[in-house]
Amino acid sequence: MIMKEMIIILVGLLIMILGVLIGVAFFTLLERKVLGYIQVRKGPNKLGIIGILQPFSDAIKLFSKEQTFPNFSNYLFYYFSPIFSFMLSLFIWLLIPYYFNLISFNLGILFFFCCTSLGVYLVMVSGWSSNSNYSMLGGLRSVAQTISYEVSLALILMSSIILTMSFNLISFFEYQNLVWMLFIMFPLSMCWFSSSLAETNRTPFDFAEGESELVSGFNIEYSSGGFALIFLAEYSSILFMSMFFILIYMGGYFLSIFFYLKLVLLAFIYIWVRGTLPRYRYDKLMYLAWKSYLPISLNFLLFFVGLKIFFM
């Protein structure tokens, strides 16, 4: 019986991973289309109906290209860090609070922080192991940025944890039956959204891949499959952060089409921000994390602790 359940769980996980990969593929298509219309031009529109087969064409192209290795790179670290980065970004999807078949985490939010903090090391190792000054600089920038915004994310999330008194994401869904957390803590949710932009290295905080000054940043020496895996890991993280925002601030995981519409809306806002805002300055990025979000999140945390004690 236990063996049968384990097989069902494994099959469920494989289906979920397949779903995430297809979602990432079409998210890249959505991004190219939306950016095209923002910049008053057509996006990809040749392959299939309105360019719907473009992601598969890109995947075949990237994985069939020749993979190059720098002579002086640390080969094993260089080769495996994109693979581990991609695996980690898929591993974190276990957190979705399903009602059936899969794993339910009592300490889901701690698992989320463990996985996101491990991602920093993989970016750093992929930047360092290429043995290129440009990629090293991109890796160092990314590490400083990600660590700073992890502090911000943890403290913002502490306020929600204080209100629900649980690390389980299903309890967030139960607490938002009547009103979304978005309305209760609107400023914090906006801080969370911009921090998650920085955490996933997205515009306007994409300093790890700042083309204008770093020639593509930490992934500059990667070609073919290695580059594709870094790319997939980034987009999988964007979709996950969109889903996590919905779980915490926008009503949780309902088994309905409305949940997926909210997810697409959040993912669209990521693209919209990229098409609209110019890149930030690096010192201002650090200033924002330590001088703005840190005091705001600490003040709100004290406020919600007081509120919880008052109403207990």
Protein Blocks (a to p, Z undefined) as FASTA:
>chain_A
ZZmmmmmmmmmmmmmmmmmmmmmmmmmmmmmmmmmmmnopaddfkgojehllmmmmmmmm
mmmpccdddfkbcfklmmmmmmmmmmmmmmmmmmpccfehiacdfklmmmmmmmmmmmmm
mmmmmmmmnopaklmmmmmmmmmmmmmmmmmmmmmmmmmmmmnopabfklmmmmmmmbcf
klmmmmlmmmmmmmmmmmnopafklmklgmklnnopjmlmpghjlmmmmmmmmmmmmmmm
mmmmmmmmnopaadbfklmmmmmmmmmmmmmmmmmpccddfklmmmmmmmmmmmmmmmmm
mmmmmmmmmmZZ
